[in-house]
Amino acid sequence: MAHATLPRHARPVGQLRRRLAHAPALPFSELLPQDLAEQAIRQENVPFRDRFFSPLVTLWVFLSQVLDPDHSCRAAVARLLAWRTAQGLAPCSADTGAYCKARRRLPEAVLARLTRATGQNTQEQAPLPWRWNGYTLKVVDGTTLSMPDTPANQKAFPQHNAQKPGIGFPILRLVVLFSLAVGTVLDAALGRYQGKHSGETALWHGLHDDLQAGDLVLADRCFSSFWELALARQRDAHLVSRLHQCRRADFRTGRRLGREDHVVQWSKPARPEWMDEPTYAALPASLAVRELRVRVRVAGFRVRVLVVVTTLLDAGEMPREDIAILYRMRWHAELDLRSLKQTLQMDILRCQSPEMVRKEVWAHLLAYNLLCGLMVRSALEGGLLPLQVSFKGTLQLVQAFAAVLWTAAVEELAEIMRRLREAIREHRVGDRPNRCEPRARKRRAKHYPLLNESRQQARARLAGISCG
């Protein structure tokens, strides 16, 4: 039975720690230690009550839910019930009501804070050889996610305006900053798919505080404006991206570094409406930018010629071949997003309200970071790179080991984790350079007609009932 919330001075930290100790251990408890989770809960002033679903238990169950192929709340509560039964504790109800209320009480900021902390902590484990000429490589990219078609979701994340009401689904835009060395999410920004200040670059501006001196950011062509390069240099970071399609490179001008490789001056445009006067005034009147043309001679690649721009101006320190390799490494952001959307099933969200949708996204990002942390530890122990370890294989092993870890004695956890990391190292990504595959499917889908009206209207039509 729930008790009234005690005043802050009546709830000492020791009491909170004893209550949080009744949380089940997940396969990555050593990567998300109780102290780190407890600190995030305290920093966000989460109200605490003496109940089954304390903040930490709710966090553990939420993470187990997004890691399981069955993303349902019923399966998540059933796992907690099974764990409490195995531990000889009083069983919780199999009903999902208490858990769903506990998820609503858990602030989004707790999940976001833990995502950033775990992503940064894992990146700090990367040894020096995992860097590129001393630079810390980061990759930024954007994507979209869909969710249930509820009125609240439609209001917060409207569907595409080309779709009729009742047919489409709400769309959320997500921009993620990845660590290239370890693959973790360092930060992310969520917003509407369309509307004012909802583009990828607008969301990216909210992540600029994550840039540090010595960072090298890889991005696609929509991030290659004067503003993105200048704002990166303002933080003593560099950027490599493809030249925007609206800008043309004239290699007859500028300071020549080599064939189809030169440095030119980009002039500062007029102040855009989204930028304030102090920020605009702090940016230089012009910016030295290196442009180089890359010719792709790999059979099967769609792009044959492209122009890459960067703020790395020294051709001796960074030859054009290295710049071309760096831009090609940007593709790892697409692979990381595929791991999130397809392997972790984040492509189609399940929550019915915008607040829970945002929490569901952050829970996926946190679970992804913890899996990457396992891959990094396993790779370090085996003398491998994290890119050589299979993300899907890691997820499958974690799912298989989860039941054992939830019921194992404390003294057995270290040995079980060691065996888990050994097994992770055996699932390596195949070495398939310049892989070429057709963008087509062989298996034919079942030919059901498309739904061109709302489901309510379709049901009424089939039942012969007028909706008027």
C-alpha positions as CSV (number, residue, x, y, z in Angstrom):
1,M,0.0,0.0,0.0
2,A,1.3,3.5,-0.9
3,H,2.1,5.9,2.0
4,A,2.0,9.7,1.9
5,T,5.1,11.3,0.6
6,L,7.4,12.2,3.5
7,P,8.9,15.7,3.7
8,R,12.4,16.0,2.3
9,H,14.0,16.4,5.7
10,A,12.3,13.2,6.9
11,R,13.6,11.0,4.1
12,P,17.4,10.5,4.7
13,V,19.5,9.2,1.9
14,G,20.1,6.0,3.7
15,Q,16.4,5.2,3.6
16,L,16.2,5.9,-0.1
17,R,19.3,3.7,-0.7
18,R,17.8,0.8,1.3
19,R,14.6,1.0,-0.7
20,L,16.4,1.2,-4.0
21,A,18.4,-1.9,-3.2
22,H,15.2,-3.9,-3.9
23,A,15.6,-3.3,-7.7
24,P,16.5,-6.2,-10.0
25,A,19.9,-6.2,-11.6
26,L,20.0,-5.9,-15.4
27,P,22.9,-7.2,-17.6
28,F,24.5,-3.8,-17.6
29,S,24.1,-2.8,-13.9
30,E,27.9,-2.3,-13.7
31,L,27.6,0.2,-16.5
32,L,24.6,2.0,-15.0
33,P,25.5,1.7,-11.3
34,Q,23.0,2.4,-8.6
35,D,24.8,5.5,-7.4
36,L,24.6,7.1,-10.9
37,A,20.9,6.4,-11.2
38,E,20.3,7.5,-7.6
39,Q,22.2,10.7,-8.3
40,A,20.1,11.5,-11.4
41,I,16.9,10.8,-9.4
42,R,18.0,13.2,-6.6
43,Q,19.1,15.9,-9.0
44,E,15.7,15.9,-10.7
45,N,13.9,16.0,-7.3
46,V,11.8,12.9,-8.0
47,P,9.2,12.4,-5.3
48,F,9.7,9.1,-3.4
49,R,7.2,6.9,-1.9
50,D,7.4,3.5,-0.2
51,R,5.8,1.3,-2.9
52,F,6.7,-1.5,-5.3
53,F,7.5,0.8,-8.2
54,S,10.1,3.1,-6.7
55,P,12.0,5.4,-9.1
56,L,14.9,3.0,-9.6
57,V,12.6,-0.1,-10.0
58,T,10.6,1.8,-12.5
59,L,13.8,2.7,-14.4
60,W,15.0,-0.9,-14.5
61,V,11.6,-2.2,-15.6
62,F,11.3,0.5,-18.3
63,L,14.8,-0.4,-19.7
64,S,13.9,-4.1,-19.7
65,Q,10.7,-3.3,-21.6
66,V,12.5,-1.5,-24.4
67,L,15.2,-4.2,-24.6
68,D,12.6,-7.0,-24.9
69,P,11.2,-8.0,-28.4
70,D,7.7,-7.8,-26.8
71,H,7.6,-4.1,-25.9
72,S,4.3,-4.5,-23.9
73,C,3.8,-3.2,-20.3
74,R,2.2,-6.5,-19.5
75,A,5.4,-8.5,-20.2
76,A,7.5,-5.9,-18.3
77,V,5.4,-6.2,-15.2
78,A,5.4,-10.0,-15.5
79,R,9.2,-10.0,-15.5
80,L,9.2,-8.0,-12.2
81,L,6.7,-10.3,-10.7
82,A,8.8,-13.3,-11.7
83,W,11.9,-11.7,-10.2
84,R,10.2,-10.9,-6.9
85,T,8.9,-14.4,-6.7
86,A,12.3,-15.9,-7.3
87,Q,13.8,-13.6,-4.6
88,G,11.2,-14.6,-2.1
89,L,9.8,-11.1,-1.9
90,A,6.1,-10.2,-1.7
91,P,4.6,-10.4,-5.2
92,C,3.4,-7.3,-7.0
93,S,0.2,-7.2,-8.9
94,A,0.2,-8.5,-12.5
95,D,-1.9,-5.5,-13.5
96,T,0.0,-2.8,-15.4
97,G,-1.8,0.2,-13.9
98,A,0.7,0.9,-11.1
99,Y,3.6,0.5,-13.5
100,C,2.1,2.9,-16.1
101,K,1.5,5.5,-13.3
102,A,5.1,5.1,-12.1
103,R,6.4,5.6,-15.7
104,R,4.4,8.9,-15.9
105,R,5.9,10.0,-12.5
106,L,9.5,9.3,-13.7
107,P,10.7,12.6,-15.2
108,E,12.0,12.7,-18.8
109,A,15.0,14.6,-17.5
110,V,16.2,11.6,-15.5
111,L,16.3,9.4,-18.6
112,A,18.0,12.2,-20.6
113,R,20.6,12.9,-17.9
114,L,21.5,9.2,-17.7
115,T,21.7,8.9,-21.5
116,R,24.2,11.8,-21.6
117,A,26.2,10.5,-18.7
118,T,26.5,6.9,-19.9
119,G,27.4,8.1,-23.4
120,Q,30.1,10.4,-22.2
121,N,31.4,7.8,-19.6
122,T,31.8,5.2,-22.3
123,Q,33.5,7.6,-24.7
124,E,36.1,8.4,-22.1
125,Q,37.0,4.7,-22.0
126,A,38.2,4.9,-25.6
127,P,42.0,4.6,-25.8
128,L,44.1,7.2,-27.7
129,P,44.5,4.9,-30.9
130,W,40.7,5.1,-31.3
131,R,41.0,8.8,-32.1
132,W,41.8,10.3,-35.5
133,N,45.1,12.3,-35.4
134,G,44.2,13.4,-31.9
135,Y,40.6,14.5,-32.8
136,T,37.6,13.1,-31.0
137,L,35.2,12.0,-33.8
138,K,31.5,12.7,-33.5
139,V,28.7,12.2,-36.0
140,V,25.4,14.1,-36.2
141,D,22.4,12.9,-38.1
142,G,18.6,13.2,-38.1
143,T,15.7,10.8,-38.6
144,T,12.0,10.6,-38.0
145,L,9.8,8.3,-35.8
146,S,6.1,7.6,-35.9
147,M,3.7,6.9,-33.0
148,P,0.0,6.0,-32.3
149,D,-2.5,8.3,-34.0
150,T,-4.0,9.9,-30.8
151,P,-5.3,13.5,-30.6
152,A,-2.6,14.4,-28.1
153,N,0.2,13.0,-30.2
154,Q,-1.2,14.7,-33.3
155,K,-1.3,18.1,-31.5
156,A,2.3,17.8,-30.3
157,F,3.8,16.0,-33.4
158,P,1.5,16.7,-36.4
159,Q,1.5,14.3,-39.3
160,H,2.6,15.3,-42.8
161,N,0.3,17.9,-44.2
162,A,0.0,16.0,-47.5
163,Q,-2.0,13.2,-45.6
164,K,-5.7,13.4,-44.9
165,P,-6.7,13.5,-41.2
166,G,-7.3,10.0,-39.7
167,I,-5.0,8.3,-42.2
168,G,-1.5,9.3,-41.4
169,F,0.5,9.1,-38.1
170,P,2.2,11.7,-36.0
171,I,5.8,12.2,-36.8
172,L,8.7,13.1,-34.4
173,R,12.0,14.5,-35.7
174,L,15.1,13.2,-33.8
175,V,18.6,14.6,-34.2
176,V,21.3,12.5,-32.5
177,L,25.0,13.2,-31.8
178,F,27.0,10.0,-31.8
179,S,30.5,9.1,-30.7
180,L,32.2,7.5,-33.7
181,A,34.8,5.7,-31.6
182,V,32.4,3.9,-29.3
183,G,29.0,4.4,-31.0
184,T,27.2,5.9,-28.0
185,V,24.6,8.6,-28.0
186,L,26.2,11.7,-26.5
187,D,23.0,13.8,-26.8
188,A,19.8,14.1,-28.7
189,A,17.1,16.7,-29.6
190,L,13.5,15.9,-30.2
191,G,11.0,18.1,-32.1
192,R,8.1,18.3,-34.5
193,Y,8.6,17.0,-38.1
194,Q,7.5,20.3,-39.7
195,G,6.9,23.9,-38.7
196,K,9.0,26.8,-37.6
197,H,12.4,25.9,-36.0
198,S,11.7,22.2,-36.5
199,G,14.4,21.3,-39.1
200,E,17.5,19.2,-38.4
201,T,19.8,22.2,-38.2
202,A,17.4,24.0,-35.8
203,L,17.5,21.0,-33.4
204,W,21.3,20.7,-33.9
205,H,21.7,24.2,-32.6
206,G,20.4,23.0,-29.2
207,L,23.2,20.4,-29.1
208,H,26.1,22.8,-29.7
209,D,27.1,22.8,-26.0
210,D,28.2,19.2,-26.5
211,L,31.0,20.4,-28.8
212,Q,34.4,20.7,-27.1
213,A,37.8,21.8,-28.2
214,G,39.4,19.0,-30.4
215,D,36.1,17.6,-31.6
216,L,35.7,16.7,-35.3
217,V,32.1,16.5,-36.3
218,L,31.0,14.5,-39.4
219,A,27.7,15.5,-41.0
220,D,25.7,15.4,-44.2
221,R,25.1,18.2,-46.6
222,C,22.3,20.0,-44.7
223,F,24.8,20.9,-42.0
224,S,27.3,22.6,-44.4
225,S,26.1,26.2,-44.1
226,F,28.2,29.1,-43.0
227,W,26.5,29.1,-39.6
228,E,27.2,25.5,-38.8
229,L,30.9,25.8,-39.7
230,A,31.4,29.1,-37.9
231,L,29.5,28.0,-34.7
232,A,31.7,24.9,-34.6
233,R,34.9,26.9,-35.0
234,Q,33.6,29.2,-32.2
235,R,33.9,26.2,-29.9
236,D,37.4,25.3,-31.3
237,A,35.8,22.2,-33.1
238,H,36.0,21.3,-36.7
239,L,33.4,20.0,-39.2
240,V,33.5,17.8,-42.3
241,S,30.4,17.6,-44.5
242,R,29.3,17.4,-48.1
243,L,28.8,20.8,-49.9
244,H,25.2,21.9,-49.8
245,Q,23.4,21.5,-53.1
246,C,22.6,25.2,-53.2
247,R,26.3,26.2,-53.2
248,R,28.7,25.8,-56.1
249,A,32.5,25.2,-55.8
250,D,34.7,27.0,-58.3
251,F,38.2,25.5,-58.1
252,R,39.6,28.3,-60.2
253,T,39.4,30.7,-57.2
254,G,40.9,30.7,-53.7
255,R,44.2,29.4,-52.4
256,R,45.1,26.2,-54.3
257,L,46.2,23.2,-52.2
258,G,46.2,20.6,-55.0
259,R,44.1,19.4,-57.9
260,E,40.4,20.2,-57.1
261,D,41.4,21.2,-53.6
262,H,41.5,24.8,-52.4
263,V,40.7,27.2,-49.5
264,V,38.1,29.9,-50.1
265,Q,36.5,32.6,-48.0
266,W,32.8,32.3,-47.2
267,S,31.2,35.6,-46.3
268,K,28.8,35.9,-43.4
269,P,25.2,36.2,-44.7
270,A,22.6,38.5,-43.2
271,R,21.4,37.6,-39.7
272,P,18.7,34.9,-39.8
273,E,15.7,35.4,-37.6
274,W,16.5,32.4,-35.4
275,M,19.9,34.0,-34.4
276,D,20.1,36.8,-31.8
277,E,22.2,39.9,-32.3
278,P,25.0,39.0,-29.8
279,T,25.6,35.6,-31.4
280,Y,25.6,37.1,-34.9
281,A,28.0,39.9,-33.9
282,A,30.4,37.3,-32.3
283,L,30.8,35.4,-35.6
284,P,33.5,36.5,-38.0
285,A,32.7,38.5,-41.2
286,S,34.2,35.7,-43.3
287,L,35.4,32.1,-42.7
288,A,38.2,30.2,-44.4
289,V,36.7,26.9,-45.8
290,R,38.4,24.1,-47.6
291,E,36.6,22.5,-50.5
292,L,37.8,19.4,-52.3
293,R,36.2,17.2,-55.0
294,V,36.1,13.5,-54.3
295,R,35.7,11.0,-57.1
296,V,34.2,7.6,-56.2
297,R,35.6,4.7,-58.2
298,V,33.8,1.9,-56.4
299,A,31.4,-0.1,-58.6
300,G,27.9,-0.1,-57.3
301,F,28.0,3.2,-55.4
302,R,25.3,5.6,-56.3
303,V,27.3,8.8,-55.9
304,R,30.2,9.2,-58.4
305,V,31.5,12.7,-57.7
306,L,31.0,14.9,-54.6
307,V,32.5,18.0,-53.0
308,V,33.4,17.9,-49.4
309,V,33.9,21.0,-47.2
310,T,35.8,21.3,-44.0
311,T,37.4,23.7,-41.6
312,L,40.6,21.6,-41.6
313,L,42.8,23.8,-43.8
314,D,46.2,22.2,-43.4
315,A,46.7,19.8,-46.3
316,G,49.9,18.4,-44.7
317,E,48.2,17.5,-41.4
318,M,45.0,16.3,-43.1
319,P,45.5,15.1,-46.7
320,R,42.6,15.0,-49.1
321,E,42.5,11.2,-48.9
322,D,41.9,11.4,-45.2
323,I,39.1,13.9,-45.7
324,A,37.4,11.6,-48.1
325,I,37.8,8.7,-45.7
326,L,36.4,10.8,-42.9
327,Y,33.3,11.8,-44.9
328,R,32.7,8.2,-45.8
329,M,32.8,7.3,-42.1
330,R,29.8,9.5,-41.6
331,W,27.8,6.6,-42.8
332,H,28.2,5.0,-39.4
333,A,25.6,7.4,-38.1
334,E,23.1,5.7,-40.5
335,L,24.1,2.3,-39.2
336,D,23.7,3.5,-35.6
337,L,20.3,4.9,-36.4
338,R,19.4,1.6,-38.0
339,S,20.4,-0.2,-34.8
340,L,18.1,2.1,-32.8
341,K,15.1,2.0,-35.1
342,Q,15.2,-1.5,-36.4
343,T,17.1,-3.7,-33.9
344,L,15.7,-1.9,-30.9
345,Q,12.4,-1.3,-32.6
346,M,12.3,2.4,-31.9
347,D,11.0,3.1,-35.5
348,I,7.3,2.9,-34.4
349,L,6.7,4.1,-30.8
350,R,3.9,2.8,-28.6
351,C,3.0,5.5,-26.1
352,Q,-0.3,7.3,-26.3
353,S,0.7,10.8,-25.0
354,P,3.5,13.2,-26.1
355,E,5.1,13.1,-22.6
356,M,5.4,9.3,-22.6
357,V,6.5,9.3,-26.3
358,R,9.5,11.5,-25.3
359,K,10.3,9.3,-22.4
360,E,10.1,6.2,-24.6
361,V,12.6,7.7,-27.0
362,W,15.1,8.5,-24.2
363,A,14.6,5.1,-22.7
364,H,15.6,3.5,-26.0
365,L,18.6,5.8,-26.3
366,L,19.7,4.9,-22.7
367,A,19.3,1.2,-23.4
368,Y,21.3,1.6,-26.6
369,N,24.1,3.3,-24.7
370,L,24.3,0.6,-22.2
371,L,24.5,-2.1,-24.9
372,C,27.3,-0.1,-26.6
373,G,29.1,0.1,-23.2
374,L,29.0,-3.7,-23.0
375,M,30.4,-3.9,-26.6
376,V,33.2,-1.5,-25.7
377,R,34.2,-3.4,-22.6
378,S,34.1,-6.6,-24.5
379,A,36.2,-5.1,-27.4
380,L,38.8,-3.7,-25.0
381,E,39.2,-7.1,-23.3
382,G,39.6,-8.8,-26.7
383,G,41.8,-6.3,-28.5
384,L,39.1,-5.4,-30.9
385,L,37.3,-2.2,-32.1
386,P,33.7,-1.7,-31.1
387,L,32.8,-1.5,-34.8
388,Q,33.9,-5.1,-35.2
389,V,31.3,-6.3,-32.7
390,S,27.7,-7.0,-33.7
391,F,25.1,-4.8,-32.1
392,K,22.3,-7.3,-32.8
393,G,24.4,-10.2,-31.5
394,T,25.0,-8.2,-28.3
395,L,21.2,-7.5,-27.9
396,Q,20.4,-11.2,-28.5
397,L,22.9,-12.3,-25.9
398,V,21.7,-9.8,-23.4
399,Q,18.1,-11.0,-23.9
400,A,19.2,-14.6,-23.4
401,F,21.3,-13.8,-20.3
402,A,18.7,-11.5,-18.7
403,A,16.7,-14.3,-17.0
404,V,19.9,-15.8,-15.5
405,L,21.2,-12.4,-14.3
406,W,17.9,-11.5,-12.7
407,T,17.9,-14.6,-10.5
408,A,21.6,-15.1,-9.9
409,A,23.2,-14.6,-6.5
410,V,25.3,-11.5,-6.1
411,E,28.6,-13.4,-5.9
412,E,27.8,-15.1,-9.3
413,L,27.2,-11.9,-11.2
414,A,30.8,-11.1,-12.0
415,E,31.5,-14.5,-13.6
416,I,28.2,-14.4,-15.6
417,M,29.1,-11.0,-16.9
418,R,32.6,-12.2,-17.9
419,R,31.1,-15.1,-19.9
420,L,28.6,-12.7,-21.5
421,R,31.4,-10.4,-22.7
422,E,33.3,-13.4,-24.0
423,A,30.2,-14.4,-26.0
424,I,29.8,-10.9,-27.3
425,R,33.3,-10.9,-28.8
426,E,32.4,-14.0,-30.8
427,H,29.6,-12.2,-32.7
428,R,31.7,-10.1,-35.0
429,V,30.6,-8.0,-38.0
430,G,31.7,-9.5,-41.3
431,D,34.5,-7.7,-43.2
432,R,32.6,-6.7,-46.4
433,P,34.3,-3.7,-47.9
434,N,32.4,-1.8,-50.6
435,R,29.4,-4.0,-50.2
436,C,26.9,-3.5,-53.0
437,E,23.3,-4.6,-52.6
438,P,20.1,-3.8,-54.6
439,R,17.7,-1.5,-52.8
440,A,14.8,-3.9,-53.3
441,R,13.0,-6.8,-51.6
442,K,12.6,-10.2,-52.9
443,R,9.8,-11.4,-50.6
444,R,6.4,-10.0,-51.8
445,A,4.1,-8.5,-49.1
446,K,0.5,-9.5,-48.8
447,H,-1.6,-7.3,-51.0
448,Y,-4.1,-5.7,-48.6
449,P,-5.8,-2.5,-49.8
450,L,-4.6,0.8,-48.2
451,L,-6.8,2.4,-45.6
452,N,-7.9,5.7,-47.2
453,E,-10.2,6.8,-44.4
454,S,-10.1,6.9,-40.6
455,R,-10.5,3.5,-38.9
456,Q,-13.6,4.7,-37.2
457,Q,-15.2,5.6,-40.5
458,A,-14.1,2.2,-42.0
459,R,-15.6,0.3,-39.1
460,A,-18.9,2.2,-39.4
461,R,-19.0,1.6,-43.1
462,L,-18.5,-2.1,-42.7
463,A,-21.2,-2.2,-40.0
464,G,-23.6,-0.2,-42.2
465,I,-23.8,2.7,-39.6
466,S,-23.8,6.3,-40.6
467,C,-21.1,8.5,-39.1
468,G,-22.9,11.7,-39.8
